[in-house]
Amino acid sequence: MSLPDAIALNPVIERAAITDGRARFREIITALNADHGAALPDARATDDILSALDEEPPGQDLPVDFSARLDGITVVAVPGFLTECVAFLADCLTDGLAHLEQLGARTSIAPVAGRGGCAENAQRLRDHLMSLETTSGPTILTPMSKGAADTLEMLALYPEIAERIDAIVSLVGCVCGSPLQRLAPDWLKWVERALPMPTCRRFGGTAVVDLGPTTRTRFLDGFTMPDGIRIYSLGAAVAEQGMSVGIMSSYRALTRLDPLNDGQMLLQDQILPGATFLGALNCDHIATAMPFNRNQGALARFVTRRFLNHNAFPREIMIEAMVRQVLEDLPT
């Protein structure tokens, strides 16, 4: 079933090639939530995890095998813009990856540069994947935000790496770029090029250019997704009352373009070409993958209280559902 016209999609992405997978993903979330969601941090009801979008198809009413362990499976998170710079407070999906490891999976966070451009990070990601020992199970990439652009760039520059990847599940992916790059280019360039951040190297502003809609559209116009990789996209779109105060101004700026946004990206720009669209999380961009609220240090608690006051989210259930969705779809 293709994505309905009621859900806006960036024109550079072919709608007919997008599969609507929201119903099954909601069923998987519901089953995992009923089984062990309440025992995990930041628990929410399923209807509070996923935002309701127009014309959602009916579920398949099929059972979910949530008892199977994840032994032999490799999950690699690909962080987004500036993540390296704040990793001492919160790193990409650390809480979700720890949960997967308890279920038997092998996980890692790709060492991409927080202020690096897509070409730089493409090589870093490729080298990281090449360094991993092969296992009996599939390898799943979970790129977050700009990590999605870095991942696509890697596939274009190093096509041989596709043999090592079974599935990609982007999370609030910067696929078609963010309008914020146009709305506040000088501020973003200052952050990338000049703001003192001793934990991450400067790269002269290339990351901000690579986040732009013009750059990403130009890339996608000449890009073809390699065969043999299952592609999924999980976005986010939240109402103003669920938005953290620290990114409220960018949320309101994006809302003038489209109310379906997460404070950093429009939902329509978060979907990979040829993807199965899993739905939209009911949280802001940072809450999807950056667990500041789990860090009990004084600085992290201050950031969470004053700027990221809606950072709590059940990321363990979210990422387990992503992985189990992939395992359902991959050939056995």
C-alpha positions in Angstrom: 0.0 0.0 0.0 1.5 3.3 -1.1 1.6 6.4 1.1 -1.7 8.4 0.8 -1.8 11.8 -0.8 -3.1 13.2 2.6 0.5 12.9 3.9 2.7 15.6 2.4 5.9 14.3 0.8 8.9 16.2 -0.6 8.5 16.3 -4.4 12.0 14.9 -4.9 10.8 11.6 -3.3 8.7 9.3 -5.6 5.4 8.7 -3.8 4.6 5.5 -5.6 7.8 4.0 -4.3 6.9 4.6 -0.7 5.1 1.9 1.2 2.7 2.7 4.1 3.9 0.5 7.0 2.2 2.5 9.8 -0.4 -0.1 10.7 1.9 -3.0 11.3 4.4 -0.8 13.1 1.7 0.4 15.4 0.7 -3.2 16.1 4.3 -4.1 17.0 4.6 -1.1 19.3 1.3 -2.1 20.9 2.4 -5.7 21.5 5.8 -4.8 22.9 4.2 -2.1 25.1 1.7 -4.5 26.5 4.3 -7.1 27.2 7.1 -5.1 28.9 6.7 -1.4 28.1 5.5 -0.5 31.5 8.6 -1.9 33.1 10.9 0.4 31.1 11.7 4.1 31.7 9.5 6.9 30.3 6.6 4.5 29.5 3.7 5.8 27.4 0.6 4.3 25.9 0.9 3.5 22.3 -1.4 6.3 21.2 1.0 8.7 23.0 4.1 7.2 21.4 2.8 7.6 17.8 1.2 10.7 16.4 -2.1 10.1 14.5 -1.9 10.9 10.8 -4.6 11.0 8.2 -5.8 7.9 6.4 -3.9 5.4 8.5 -4.7 1.9 7.1 -6.2 -0.8 9.3 -3.9 -3.3 11.1 -3.2 -6.8 9.9 -4.2 -8.3 13.2 -1.2 -10.7 13.2 0.7 -11.9 16.2 4.1 -10.3 17.1 6.9 -12.6 18.2 8.4 -10.4 21.0 9.9 -13.4 22.8 12.6 -14.1 20.3 16.1 -13.0 21.3 18.2 -10.8 19.0 21.4 -12.9 19.1 23.6 -12.4 16.0 22.0 -9.2 15.0 24.1 -6.0 14.6 22.6 -2.6 15.1 24.7 0.5 14.3 23.4 4.0 15.3 24.6 6.9 13.1 24.5 10.1 15.1 23.4 13.5 13.8 24.6 17.1 13.6 26.6 18.2 16.7 25.9 14.9 18.5 29.6 14.2 19.0 29.9 17.7 20.6 27.4 16.9 23.4 28.1 13.2 23.7 29.4 13.7 27.3 25.8 14.6 28.2 23.8 12.4 25.8 24.9 10.2 22.9 22.8 8.8 20.1 20.3 6.1 21.3 22.5 4.9 24.1 19.4 3.9 26.2 17.8 2.0 23.3 21.0 0.3 22.3 21.6 -0.9 25.8 18.1 -2.5 25.7 18.9 -4.3 22.5 22.1 -5.6 24.0 20.1 -7.1 26.8 18.1 -8.9 24.2 21.3 -10.3 22.6 22.1 -7.8 19.8 25.5 -6.4 19.1 25.4 -2.6 18.9 27.7 0.3 18.3 27.6 4.1 17.6 29.4 5.1 14.4 32.2 7.6 15.2 31.0 10.3 12.8 32.1 13.9 13.3 29.6 16.2 14.9 30.6 19.1 12.8 31.7 17.1 9.8 30.3 17.2 6.3 28.6 14.3 4.6 31.7 13.2 2.7 33.8 13.2 5.8 31.3 11.2 7.7 30.6 8.8 4.8 34.2 7.6 5.0 34.1 7.3 8.8 30.9 5.3 8.7 32.2 3.1 5.9 35.4 2.4 7.9 33.4 1.6 11.0 31.2 -0.9 9.1 34.3 -2.5 7.5 35.9 -2.9 11.0 33.0 -4.9 12.4 33.3 -8.7 12.4 30.6 -10.5 10.5 27.9 -12.3 12.5 25.2 -14.9 11.7 22.5 -12.2 11.7 21.6 -9.1 9.7 23.2 -5.7 10.1 20.8 -2.8 10.6 21.7 0.9 10.4 19.7 3.4 12.4 20.8 6.9 11.2 19.4 9.8 13.1 18.8 13.2 11.6 21.9 14.2 9.5 23.2 10.7 10.0 20.7 9.8 7.2 22.3 12.2 4.8 25.8 10.8 5.8 24.5 7.2 5.2 23.2 8.0 1.7 26.4 9.7 0.9 28.3 6.6 2.0 26.2 4.4 -0.3 27.0 6.7 -3.2 30.7 7.0 -2.6 31.4 3.5 -1.5 28.8 1.3 -3.2 30.6 -1.9 -2.2 29.6 -1.3 1.4 25.9 -2.2 0.6 26.9 -5.9 0.8 27.4 -5.4 4.5 24.0 -3.8 5.2 20.7 -5.6 5.4 18.4 -2.8 6.4 18.4 1.0 7.1 15.9 2.5 9.4 16.2 6.3 9.4 15.0 8.1 12.5 13.9 11.8 11.8 16.3 11.6 8.9 17.6 14.7 7.3 16.8 13.3 3.8 15.7 16.3 1.9 17.3 18.9 4.1 15.9 21.3 6.7 14.3 24.6 5.9 16.0 25.9 9.1 19.3 26.0 7.1 17.6 28.8 5.0 15.8 30.4 7.8 18.8 30.8 10.1 21.9 30.2 8.0 24.2 32.7 9.7 23.4 31.3 13.2 23.9 27.7 12.1 27.2 28.5 10.4 28.4 30.3 13.5 27.6 27.2 15.6 29.3 24.9 13.2 32.3 27.0 12.3 33.1 29.2 15.3 31.3 28.1 18.6 34.0 26.8 20.9 33.2 23.1 21.5 36.4 21.3 22.7 34.8 17.8 22.3 34.4 18.1 18.5 36.6 19.3 15.7 35.6 22.2 13.4 35.2 21.5 9.7 34.7 25.0 8.2 30.9 25.0 7.8 30.5 22.0 5.5 27.9 20.3 7.7 25.6 23.3 7.5 25.8 23.4 3.7 25.1 19.7 3.6 22.0 20.2 5.7 20.5 22.5 3.2 17.5 21.5 1.0 19.3 22.6 -2.1 22.3 20.4 -1.4 20.2 17.4 -0.4 17.9 17.8 -3.4 20.8 18.0 -5.8 22.2 14.8 -4.2 19.0 12.9 -4.4 18.5 13.8 -8.1 21.5 11.8 -9.0 21.2 9.0 -6.4 19.8 5.5 -6.7 19.3 3.4 -3.7 21.3 0.1 -4.1 19.4 -3.1 -4.4 19.3 -5.6 -1.6 18.8 -3.3 1.4 15.4 -2.9 3.1 14.7 0.7 3.7 12.5 2.2 6.4 11.8 5.7 7.8 10.4 6.6 11.2 9.7 10.3 11.5 8.4 12.6 14.2 5.7 15.3 14.4 4.4 16.8 17.6 2.0 19.4 18.7 3.3 22.5 20.4 2.5 21.3 23.9 4.9 18.4 23.4 7.8 20.6 22.2 10.7 21.4 24.4 11.2 25.1 25.2 14.8 25.0 23.8 13.6 24.4 20.3 10.2 26.1 20.4 11.3 29.0 18.2 12.5 26.7 15.4 9.3 24.7 15.8 7.1 27.8 15.3 9.2 28.8 12.3 8.7 25.4 10.7 5.0 25.4 11.6 4.5 28.3 9.3 5.5 26.0 6.5 3.9 22.8 7.8 2.5 22.0 11.2 3.8 18.4 10.9 7.3 18.9 12.1 9.5 18.0 15.1 11.2 21.3 15.7 14.1 20.7 13.4 12.7 18.9 10.3 9.4 18.9 8.4 7.9 15.4 8.4 7.7 15.4 4.6 11.5 15.8 4.4 12.3 12.8 6.7 11.4 10.0 4.4 14.0 8.0 2.5 13.5 7.2 -1.2 11.9 3.8 -1.6 11.2 3.5 2.1 8.5 1.8 4.2 7.1 4.7 6.2 6.7 3.5 9.8 4.9 6.6 11.1 5.6 9.7 13.1 6.7 9.7 16.7 4.9 12.0 19.1 7.9 13.9 20.3 10.4 16.5 19.3 13.5 15.9 17.2 16.0 15.6 20.1 13.8 13.4 22.2 13.7 10.7 19.5 17.4 9.7 20.0 19.2 11.9 22.6 18.5 10.7 26.2 19.5 13.9 28.1 16.8 13.1 30.7 18.6 9.8 31.6 21.8 11.5 32.6 21.6 12.4 36.3 24.6 14.7 36.3 24.0 18.3 37.4 24.6 19.9 33.9 22.4 17.4 32.1 19.6 17.9 34.7 19.9 21.7 34.2 19.7 21.3 30.4 16.7 19.0 30.7 14.9 21.2 33.1 15.5 24.5 31.4 15.7 23.7 27.7 14.7 20.0 26.9 11.8 19.7 29.3 10.0 17.2 27.0 13.0 15.0 26.4 11.6 11.9 28.1 10.5 9.2 25.6 10.3 5.4 25.6 13.3 4.9 23.2 13.8 1.3 24.3 10.3 0.2 23.0 10.8 2.4 19.9 14.1 0.9 18.8 13.0 -2.7 19.6 9.9 -2.2 17.5 12.1 -0.9 14.6 14.4 -4.0 14.8 11.5 -6.5 15.1 9.8 -4.8 12.1 13.0 -5.4 10.0 13.3 -9.0 11.2 9.7 -9.7 10.2 10.4 -8.4 6.7 13.8 -9.9 6.0 13.9 -13.3 4.3 14.7 -16.1 6.6 
